[in-house]
Amino acid sequence: MRFILLVFSLLILFLSHFAFARDLKSEEVELRESPQQVFDRVNASLPLPPSPLETRSAFSAYAREQGLSVEELAELLALIARANLQPNVENANKAQDLELIVSSLEKSAATPYEKAMALMLRGRMLGRLELKFEEAAGYFIQALTQDQESQSLASQVLRLNLHEQLGGMYLMINQDVTALVHLQKFRDQAYQLRDDYLIANAEAELGKYYNKKQELTKALQHYSEALRLSDQEHHPFQRAFLQMQLAKVYRDLGQRSEALSHAHDAAETFGQLGSENYLSATLTAIAVTHAGNNEWNKAIDYYLNAVQVDRRSGNYSALARNFHNLGEAYGELGELELSLNYLQQANQMFAERKMKHFLVYNEVLIAKTFCKLSQWQPCREHADIAYDLARQQSLSDVLISALSQKVIAAKALADLAGALEFQEQIIGLQQEETAPQVAANPSTSALTEQKLKLDLHQKNEQLQESHAQLRERTILLAGTLMLVLTLATVVWHYRRSRLDLRAKIKSLKHKLPLDGATAHPGLPALRSAIKSPNTKAVALLRIASLCESDIQLGHKRMVEAALETANAIEKLPGIKAYVIRPGLFGLSFDEPIKAADALLFNLRNQLTHVDGWLQLSFINLPLLPNPELFIADNNHIEVLEMAMAGALSLDADKDLYVTLWALDFTPSAVFSHPLYLHLEKSIGRGLIRVETNGDKDKIAWPQWQTPVPGNDPLIN
């Protein structure tokens, strides 16, 4: 029977862990597919702190205010930040919110995962908002080194994102070799997570890489695999993204009708989803396709539509690129002044954002335009700038183009020596590129094969999906039947025993803080009250006339007297009473005790049903002025007991109180065991001060000695 219960428990644990894993990956998919919905949902459920949380303790305190653990708060804040950094997410306070969240996560991070997440978000901010790609890459690399050992699902998803960001960023700034390394690791990580959506994303990014490298066969292979995986579930955003990328491949293959078909389908979907950044990119892809067919007026129409979308969404990087494209198109139509106007606007925006990977192409196009206008000096100046930028980025094609403009300008200015020098440089660069580029020029048969594979995939997708669903349903049905039978058997055997056990546990939890005799909150409850941040003082109250009430009155009357006394005390505002033993009560206070005489007076007026004197010992919390120094809860009780012992040593001719308090420089070692010995010595040295309404000089502190085992002064 115990074995069956153990198997059942392990099964439940496995299933709950599996469910969490699925939730985490589903959250990643939802963040990529519908970032605005994720942002709206999480942002509405979690108010941001008014200012950055500067320490781990402040972070923990804010988490408690929201009813969350520290880990849950960190995850939700990171999710809000990641959603904010996705394209097309609208948030009027995006920059301020991101700085607040990322600063809080940076200053409160304690684990390698938390530090890596904060580093990734800082890098994403630099890359997304400030376009500082090299600095952003540095943060991403730091994040990878911070959390490279953990194999938890959260760490794997984090590494997947880091490799994706690094691959895309290095590809953008023309560091192709490094980009390929990270994109391959991105795909490897996606396969480890076994999620089709993420694998499709990774395949698409590799397709984008090979498309840029003009290795079109490989690009089609990766996009075909991505589309196959994407079609297994309904993800409209991802499918539209893949159609946009396929349009670019078909455009480069010269198959413009298929390119335009895919691009228009993608633009329609992006428009329906409200994904304006991607809508702009798709309109630009359509325009470039028309430009490749020398249909410059059609290209300009789509560029202008993309510009309107960019202005509406505030995507100034895309706006600058489309200004560049418009400058190129108008230049091809011979409208050179208008072309130069757009190119100069793009140049200013690229320079302001330090987008050197785009600026280099814009500078060489400006140089060409000035040469067409026969303005030789500006032509040479911009050609020089383009040449320097191209050398920094190792762009041989741009180097040749820039040198060609310098040759034209030099000849026009009769600088024949300069023109000859530039021509020799061009020849040298061209010779470096004479090696056969077999990989970059796929054969017609290979390209046709890939296209036929893609078409075949589109046509038999429904058949494959039906077979896959049938297999999955069969396996799921068999597994479900086995699980149901197992669970039914176990539940049938243990249902009643588990219900009884839960009832007993609930009863014991309720009784745990209660006094055994009176069923009123007792010593355990007092210890819990000491831990509460709302408790500002604790005390022991001894009523001499009730100390032998269990013997003098009998158990029943003793219980009645104790409850009557506790209830009477609790009628005073801000006080809770705890029954320790006959005649001895614990008290907790919402405010520090500043006037002990007034407190004794109020207690005396409230306890009109008891005779004899009252002895009160109390301490204000925290015991030490530095609240970060730790004192065990039991030690607080012993301090109260020693103060009560001091009160009992005085002649009881009136209500008495005794309290102990520590000076600012008192070390925490004073409150360690043997506590009575340490306290007595500290009182003599002046580290602990004593206050009483009796004769302080007559207090006789108890002599410390080795306690007899099982001798508890609160019980005996």
C-alpha positions in Angstrom: 0.0 0.0 0.0 2.8 2.4 0.9 4.5 1.6 -2.4 1.3 2.5 -4.4 1.1 5.8 -2.5 4.7 6.6 -3.2 4.2 5.9 -6.9 1.1 8.1 -7.0 3.0 10.9 -5.3 5.9 10.7 -7.8 3.4 10.6 -10.6 1.7 13.8 -9.4 5.0 15.5 -8.9 6.1 14.6 -12.4 2.9 15.8 -14.0 3.0 19.1 -12.1 6.5 19.7 -13.2 5.6 18.9 -16.8 2.7 21.3 -16.7 5.0 24.1 -15.4 7.4 23.4 -18.2 4.7 23.6 -20.8 3.4 26.9 -19.3 6.9 28.4 -19.4 7.4 27.5 -23.1 3.8 28.6 -23.9 4.5 31.9 -22.3 7.6 32.3 -24.5 5.5 31.6 -27.6 2.8 34.0 -26.5 5.3 36.7 -25.9 6.6 36.4 -29.5 3.2 35.9 -31.1 1.0 38.4 -29.1 3.4 40.7 -27.2 0.8 43.5 -26.7 -1.7 41.1 -25.0 1.0 39.8 -22.7 2.0 43.3 -21.8 -1.5 44.5 -21.1 -2.3 41.4 -19.0 0.8 41.4 -16.8 1.0 45.2 -16.5 -2.6 45.4 -15.3 -2.1 42.7 -12.7 1.2 44.1 -11.2 1.6 47.8 -10.4 5.2 49.0 -10.8 6.9 50.4 -7.8 7.0 54.2 -7.7 10.9 54.2 -7.7 13.6 51.7 -8.4 14.0 49.1 -5.6 17.6 49.7 -4.5 18.2 46.6 -2.4 17.2 43.0 -2.1 15.4 43.7 1.1 13.4 46.5 -0.6 12.6 44.1 -3.4 11.5 41.5 -1.0 9.3 43.9 0.9 7.6 45.1 -2.3 7.0 41.4 -3.3 5.3 40.8 0.1 3.1 43.8 -0.5 1.9 42.3 -3.8 1.4 38.9 -2.2 4.3 37.4 -4.3 7.5 35.6 -3.6 10.8 37.4 -4.6 11.2 34.9 -7.5 7.6 35.5 -8.8 8.0 39.3 -8.7 11.3 39.1 -10.6 9.7 36.9 -13.2 6.7 39.2 -13.7 8.9 42.3 -13.9 11.2 40.6 -16.4 8.1 39.6 -18.5 6.8 43.2 -18.5 10.2 44.5 -19.6 10.6 41.8 -22.4 7.1 42.6 -23.7 7.9 46.3 -23.6 10.9 45.6 -25.8 9.0 43.7 -28.4 8.1 45.6 -31.7 4.6 47.0 -31.9 4.0 47.2 -28.1 2.4 50.5 -27.3 3.3 52.1 -23.9 3.6 55.9 -23.4 6.1 55.4 -20.6 8.2 52.7 -22.2 11.6 54.2 -21.5 10.8 55.2 -17.9 9.2 51.9 -17.1 12.1 49.9 -18.6 14.7 51.9 -16.6 12.8 51.4 -13.4 12.3 47.6 -13.9 15.9 46.9 -15.1 17.5 49.0 -12.4 15.4 47.2 -9.8 16.3 43.8 -11.2 20.0 44.7 -11.4 20.3 45.9 -7.8 18.2 43.0 -6.3 19.7 40.1 -8.4 21.1 37.4 -6.2 21.2 34.2 -8.3 23.2 33.7 -11.5 19.9 33.4 -13.4 18.6 36.7 -12.0 21.9 38.5 -12.8 21.9 37.1 -16.3 18.3 38.2 -16.9 19.1 41.7 -15.7 22.1 41.9 -18.0 20.1 40.6 -21.0 17.4 43.3 -20.4 20.0 46.0 -20.1 21.5 44.9 -23.4 18.1 44.8 -25.1 17.4 48.3 -23.9 20.7 49.6 -25.4 20.1 47.8 -28.7 16.4 48.5 -29.0 16.0 52.0 -27.7 19.5 53.5 -28.2 20.8 51.4 -31.1 24.1 50.8 -29.3 24.6 47.4 -30.8 28.2 46.7 -29.7 27.5 47.7 -26.1 24.4 45.6 -26.2 26.4 42.6 -27.4 28.8 43.0 -24.5 25.9 42.7 -22.0 24.6 39.6 -23.8 28.0 37.9 -23.6 28.2 38.7 -19.9 24.7 37.2 -19.4 25.8 34.0 -21.1 28.8 33.6 -18.8 26.7 34.3 -15.7 24.2 31.4 -16.2 26.0 28.9 -18.5 25.9 26.0 -16.1 22.3 25.7 -15.1 20.1 23.2 -16.9 16.8 24.5 -15.6 14.1 25.3 -18.1 14.2 29.0 -17.3 17.9 29.1 -17.9 17.6 27.3 -21.2 14.9 29.7 -22.4 17.2 32.6 -21.4 20.2 31.2 -23.3 17.9 30.7 -26.3 17.0 34.4 -26.3 20.6 35.5 -25.8 21.9 33.5 -28.8 18.9 34.8 -30.9 19.7 38.4 -30.0 23.4 38.0 -30.6 22.9 36.3 -33.9 20.5 38.9 -35.2 22.6 41.8 -33.9 25.9 40.6 -35.4 24.2 39.9 -38.7 22.9 43.5 -38.7 26.4 45.0 -38.2 27.9 42.7 -40.8 29.9 40.4 -38.5 28.6 37.3 -40.4 30.9 34.6 -39.0 30.0 35.4 -35.3 26.3 35.8 -36.3 26.3 32.2 -37.8 27.8 30.7 -34.6 25.1 32.2 -32.4 22.3 31.4 -34.8 23.3 27.8 -34.9 23.4 27.7 -31.1 19.9 29.4 -31.1 18.7 26.5 -33.2 20.4 23.9 -31.0 18.8 25.4 -27.9 15.4 25.4 -29.6 15.7 21.7 -30.4 16.6 21.0 -26.8 13.4 22.7 -25.7 11.4 20.6 -28.3 9.1 23.4 -29.2 8.0 23.6 -32.8 7.3 27.3 -32.7 10.8 28.1 -31.3 12.5 25.7 -33.7 10.7 27.4 -36.6 11.9 30.7 -35.4 15.5 29.4 -35.3 15.2 27.9 -38.8 13.8 31.2 -40.1 16.8 33.2 -38.6 19.2 30.8 -40.3 17.3 31.3 -43.6 17.6 35.1 -43.1 21.4 34.7 -42.7 21.9 32.6 -45.8 19.6 34.9 -47.8 21.9 37.8 -46.9 24.9 35.7 -47.9 23.1 35.0 -51.2 23.3 31.2 -50.5 19.7 30.9 -51.7 19.5 27.0 -51.7 20.3 26.9 -48.0 18.0 29.8 -47.3 15.1 27.9 -49.0 15.9 24.8 -47.0 15.7 26.6 -43.7 12.5 28.5 -44.6 10.9 25.3 -45.9 11.5 23.6 -42.6 10.3 26.6 -40.7 7.1 26.8 -42.6 6.5 23.0 -42.2 6.8 23.4 -38.4 4.7 26.6 -38.3 1.8 25.0 -40.2 1.4 22.3 -37.4 -0.3 24.9 -35.2 -2.2 28.2 -35.9 0.3 31.0 -35.4 -0.7 33.8 -37.8 2.1 36.2 -36.8 4.9 33.6 -37.3 3.4 32.4 -40.6 3.2 36.0 -41.9 6.8 36.6 -40.9 7.9 33.5 -42.8 5.9 34.6 -45.8 7.7 37.9 -45.7 11.1 36.2 -45.6 10.1 33.8 -48.4 9.1 36.8 -50.5 12.7 38.1 -50.1 14.2 34.8 -51.2 11.9 34.5 -54.3 12.7 38.2 -55.1 16.5 37.4 -55.1 15.8 34.3 -57.3 14.1 36.6 -59.8 10.7 34.9 -59.3 8.9 38.2 -58.7 5.3 37.1 -59.0 5.7 34.5 -56.2 7.6 37.0 -54.2 4.8 39.6 -54.5 2.2 37.0 -53.7 3.9 36.0 -50.4 4.6 39.6 -49.5 1.0 40.8 -50.1 -0.3 37.9 -48.0 2.1 38.8 -45.2 1.2 42.5 -45.4 -2.5 41.7 -45.1 -1.9 39.5 -42.0 0.4 42.1 -40.3 -2.3 44.7 -41.0 -5.0 42.6 -39.3 -2.7 41.9 -36.3 -1.7 45.6 -35.9 2.0 44.7 -36.3 3.0 48.0 -37.8 6.8 47.5 -37.7 6.5 44.3 -39.6 3.9 45.8 -41.9 6.4 48.5 -42.8 9.1 45.9 -43.4 6.8 43.9 -45.7 5.8 47.1 -47.6 9.5 47.8 -48.0 10.1 44.3 -49.3 7.3 44.8 -51.9 8.9 48.1 -52.9 12.3 46.5 -53.3 10.8 43.8 -55.5 9.3 46.4 -57.8 12.6 48.3 -57.8 14.4 45.1 -58.9 12.1 45.1 -61.9 12.9 48.8 -62.6 9.3 49.7 -61.7 10.5 52.7 -59.7 7.2 54.6 -59.5 5.5 51.5 -58.0 8.4 51.2 -55.6 8.1 54.8 -54.5 4.4 54.3 -53.8 5.1 51.4 -51.4 8.1 53.2 -49.8 5.8 56.2 -49.1 3.2 53.9 -47.6 5.9 52.4 -45.4 7.1 55.8 -44.3 3.5 56.7 -43.2 3.5 53.5 -41.1 6.9 54.3 -39.6 5.9 57.8 -38.6 2.7 56.5 -37.0 4.5 53.8 -35.0 7.5 56.0 -34.2 10.0 53.5 -35.8 12.6 56.0 -36.7 15.2 53.4 -37.7 12.9 52.0 -40.3 12.0 55.5 -41.3 15.6 56.3 -42.0 16.0 53.2 -44.1 13.0 54.1 -46.2 14.3 57.6 -46.7 17.4 56.0 -48.1 15.3 53.8 -50.3 13.3 56.8 -51.6 16.6 58.6 -52.3 17.7 55.7 -54.4 14.4 55.4 -56.3 14.2 59.1 -57.1 17.8 59.0 -58.2 17.0 56.3 -60.7 14.2 58.4 -62.0 16.6 61.3 -62.5 15.0 63.6 -59.8 18.4 64.2 -58.2 17.5 67.2 -55.9 14.6 65.3 -54.4 16.8 62.2 -54.1 19.5 64.1 -52.3 16.9 65.6 -49.9 15.8 62.1 -48.8 19.3 60.8 -48.6 20.5 63.7 -46.4 17.5 63.1 -44.1 18.5 59.5 -43.8 22.1 60.4 -43.3 21.3 62.6 -40.4 19.2 59.9 -38.7 21.7 57.2 -39.3 24.5 59.4 -37.9 22.5 60.4 -34.8 21.8 56.8 -34.0 25.3 55.6 -34.8 23.9 53.1 -37.3 27.2 52.7 -39.2 26.1 49.5 -41.0 23.4 51.6 -42.8 25.3 54.8 -42.9 28.1 53.4 -45.1 25.6 52.6 -47.9 23.9 55.9 -47.6 27.2 57.8 -47.8 28.2 56.1 -51.0 24.8 56.8 -52.6 25.1 60.5 -51.6 28.5 60.5 -53.3 27.0 59.0 -56.5 24.2 61.7 -56.4 26.7 64.6 -56.0 28.7 63.2 -58.9 25.6 63.1 -61.1 25.0 66.7 -60.1 28.7 67.5 -61.0 29.3 68.7 -57.5 32.8 67.2 -57.2 34.0 68.4 -53.9 30.9 67.0 -51.9 31.2 63.9 -54.0 34.8 63.3 -52.9 34.0 64.1 -49.2 31.1 61.6 -49.0 33.1 59.0 -50.9 35.9 59.4 -48.4 33.5 58.9 -45.5 32.0 55.8 -47.2 35.4 54.4 -47.9 36.5 54.8 -44.2 33.2 53.2 -42.9 33.6 50.4 -45.5 37.1 49.6 -44.3 36.0 49.5 -40.7 33.3 46.9 -41.7 35.4 45.0 -44.3 32.8 45.7 -47.1 34.8 45.2 -50.3 31.8 46.0 -52.6 31.3 49.4 -50.9 35.0 50.1 -51.0 35.0 49.6 -54.8 31.9 51.8 -55.2 33.4 54.6 -53.1 36.7 54.4 -55.0 34.7 54.5 -58.3 33.1 57.8 -57.3 36.5 59.2 -56.3 37.9 58.2 -59.7 35.0 60.1 -61.4 35.6 63.2 -59.2 39.4 63.1 -59.7 39.1 62.9 -63.5 36.6 65.8 -63.5 39.0 67.9 -61.4 41.9 66.9 -63.6 43.6 65.0 -60.8 44.9 62.3 -63.1 47.4 60.9 -60.6 44.7 60.5 -58.0 42.4 58.9 -60.4 45.1 56.4 -61.4 45.8 55.6 -57.8 42.1 54.9 -57.0 41.8 52.7 -60.1 44.8 50.6 -59.0 43.1 50.2 -55.6 39.9 49.1 -57.3 41.9 46.5 -59.4 43.5 45.2 -56.2 40.1 44.7 -54.5 38.6 43.1 -57.6 41.5 40.6 -57.7 40.9 39.6 -54.1 37.3 38.7 -55.1 38.2 36.6 -58.2 38.0 33.3 -56.2 35.1 31.2 -57.5 32.0 31.6 -55.3 30.5 28.2 -56.0 28.5 28.0 -52.7 27.0 31.5 -53.2 25.8 30.7 -56.7 23.6 27.5 -56.5 22.8 25.6 -59.6 19.5 26.0 -61.2 18.6 22.4 -60.5 19.3 22.8 -56.8 17.1 25.9 -56.6 14.4 24.2 -58.6 14.5 21.2 -56.2 14.1 23.4 -53.2 11.2 25.2 -54.8 9.5 22.0 -55.7 10.0 20.7 -52.1 8.3 23.9 -50.8 5.4 23.5 -53.2 5.0 19.9 -52.3 5.0 20.7 -48.6 2.2 23.3 -49.2 0.1 20.7 -51.0 0.4 17.6 -48.7 0.4 19.6 -45.4 -3.2 18.5 -44.6 -2.4 14.8 -45.1 0.7 15.0 -42.9 -1.1 16.9 -40.2 -4.0 14.4 -40.2 -1.5 11.5 -39.8 0.3 13.3 -37.0 -2.9 14.1 -35.2 -4.1 10.5 -35.4 -0.8 9.2 -34.0 -0.9 11.8 -31.2 -4.5 11.1 -30.3 -3.9 7.3 -30.2 -0.9 7.7 -27.9 -2.7 10.3 -25.8 -5.8 8.1 -25.5 -3.8 5.0 -24.4 -1.8 7.1 -21.9 -5.0 8.8 -20.6 -6.7 5.4 -20.0 -3.7 4.1 -18.1 -3.5 7.2 -16.0 -7.2 7.2 -15.3 -7.2 3.6 -14.2 -4.2 4.1 -12.0 -5.6 7.3 -10.4 -9.0 5.6 -9.9 -7.5 2.7 -8.1 -5.4 4.8 -5.8 -8.2 7.3 -5.1 -10.6 4.4 -4.3 -8.2 3.0 -1.7 -7.0 6.2 -0.1 -9.7 8.8 -0.5 -11.2 8.3 3.0 -7.8 8.1 4.7 -6.6 11.2 3.0 -9.7 13.1 4.0 -9.2 12.0 7.6 -5.6 13.0 7.5 -6.4 16.5 6.1 -8.9 17.0 8.9 -6.4 16.0 11.6 -3.7 18.2 10.1 -6.1 21.1 10.0 -7.2 20.5 13.6 -3.6 20.3 14.8 -2.5 23.4 12.9 -5.4 25.3 14.6 -4.4 23.9 18.1 -0.7 24.4 17.7 -0.5 28.0 18.9 -3.1 27.5 21.6 -2.5 26.8 25.3 -3.4 23.2 26.1 -5.4 23.9 29.2 -7.5 26.9 28.1 -7.5 26.6 24.3 -6.6 30.3 24.3 -3.5 31.5 22.3 -0.5 30.5 24.3 3.3 30.4 24.3 3.7 29.4 20.6 1.4 32.2 19.6 3.5 34.7 21.6 6.6 33.4 19.8 4.9 34.0 16.5 3.9 37.5 17.6 7.5 38.3 18.3 8.4 37.5 14.7 5.7 39.8 13.3 6.9 43.3 12.1 3.7 44.7 13.5 4.6 43.8 17.1 6.5 46.7 18.8 6.7 45.4 22.4 6.1 42.2 24.4 5.6 41.6 28.1 5.0 39.1 30.8 2.3 39.9 33.4 2.2 37.9 36.7 -1.0 38.0 38.8 0.0 36.6 42.2 -3.6 35.7 43.3 -4.0 33.5 40.2 -0.6 31.7 40.3 -2.1 28.7 42.3 -5.5 28.9 40.8 -5.4 25.4 39.4 -4.9 24.0 42.9 -7.1 26.5 44.8 -10.0 26.7 42.4 -9.7 23.5 40.4 -9.1 23.1 36.7 -12.5 24.3 35.4 -12.6 27.5 37.5 -8.9 28.1 36.8 -9.7 28.0 33.0 -12.6 30.4 33.5 -10.5 32.8 35.5 -7.7 32.7 33.0 -10.0 33.3 30.0 -11.8 36.1 31.9 -8.5 37.8 32.6 -7.2 37.4 29.0 -10.4 38.8 27.6 -10.4 41.7 30.0 -6.8 42.6 29.0 -7.6 42.5 25.3 -10.3 45.1 25.8 -7.4 47.6 26.1 -6.5 49.0 22.6 -3.5 47.6 20.8 -2.9 44.7 23.3 -3.2 40.9 22.7 -3.0 38.4 25.6 -1.5 34.9 25.7 -2.0 32.3 28.5 1.4 30.9 29.6 0.4 29.1 32.8 -1.9 29.9 35.8 -1.3 33.5 36.9 1.2 34.2 34.1 0.2 35.9 30.8 2.1 37.1 27.8 1.3 40.4 26.1 2.0 41.8 22.7 1.6 45.5 21.8 1.1 47.3 18.5 3.0 50.4 19.8 6.2 50.7 21.9 5.6 51.0 25.7 6.6 54.5 26.6 4.7 55.0 29.9 4.8 51.8 32.0 3.1 53.4 35.0 0.2 54.3 32.8 0.1 50.8 31.4 0.0 49.3 34.9 -2.7 51.7 35.9 -4.9 50.7 32.9 -4.3 47.0 33.6 -5.2 47.5 37.3 -8.5 49.3 36.3 -9.3 46.6 33.8 -8.6 43.6 36.1 -11.1 44.5 38.8 -11.9 40.8 39.4 -8.4 39.9 40.7 -6.7 40.6 44.0 -3.1 41.1 44.8 -0.3 43.0 43.1 0.7 42.9 39.5 4.3 42.3 38.3 5.1 43.3 34.7 8.3 42.7 32.7 8.5 44.1 29.2 10.8 44.9 26.3 10.4 47.1 23.3 11.3 45.6 19.9 13.8 45.4 18.4 15.9 44.6 21.4 19.0 46.0 19.6 19.0 49.4 17.9 20.3 47.7 14.7 17.4 45.6 13.5 19.6 43.6 11.1 21.3 41.9 14.1 19.6 38.6 14.7 18.2 37.5 18.1 16.4 34.2 18.4 12.7 34.4 19.4 13.3 32.1 22.5 15.9 34.6 23.7 13.3 37.4 23.8 11.2 35.2 26.1 14.2 34.5 28.4 14.9 38.3 28.6 11.3 38.8 29.7 11.7 35.9 32.2 14.9 37.5 33.7 13.2 40.9 34.0 10.2 39.2 35.7 12.6 37.4 38.1 14.0 40.9 39.0 10.5 42.2 39.6 9.7 39.2 41.9 12.8 39.9 44.0 11.4 43.3 45.1 8.9 43.7 48.0 5.4 43.6 46.5 3.8 46.6 48.2 2.5 48.0 44.9 2.2 47.1 41.2 5.7 46.7 39.8 7.3 46.8 36.4 10.9 46.0 35.3 12.2 46.5 31.7 15.6 46.0 30.1 16.9 47.9 27.1 20.2 47.9 25.2 22.5 50.8 24.4 23.4 51.6 20.7 26.8 49.9 21.0 25.6 46.7 22.7 26.9 43.6 20.8 24.4 40.9 19.8 26.6 38.3 21.7 24.9 39.7 24.9 21.7 37.9 23.9 23.3 34.5 23.4 23.4 31.5 25.8 23.9 31.3 28.7 21.6 34.3 28.5 21.1 35.0 32.3 24.9 35.1 32.8 25.5 37.4 29.9 22.7 39.7 30.9 23.8 40.0 34.5 27.3 40.8 33.5 26.1 43.3 30.8 23.9 45.1 33.4 26.9 45.5 35.6 29.0 46.8 32.7 26.3 49.3 31.7 25.6 47.7 28.3 22.1 46.8 29.4 20.0 49.4 31.2 17.3 48.5 33.8 14.2 50.6 34.5 11.6 50.0 37.2 9.2 51.8 39.4 10.6 49.9 42.4 14.0 50.2 44.1 16.4 49.3 41.4 19.3 48.8 43.8 17.4 46.0 45.7 16.8 43.9 42.6 18.4 40.4 43.1 19.1 38.8 39.8 18.8 35.0 39.7 22.1 33.1 39.9 23.0 31.4 36.7 23.6 27.7 36.9 23.5 24.6 34.6 19.8 23.9 34.1 18.3 20.5 35.1 17.2 18.7 31.9 13.5 19.2 31.2 13.3 22.2 33.5 11.4 25.0 31.7 10.8 28.1 33.9 7.6 28.9 32.0 6.1 25.5 32.8 7.4 24.7 36.3 
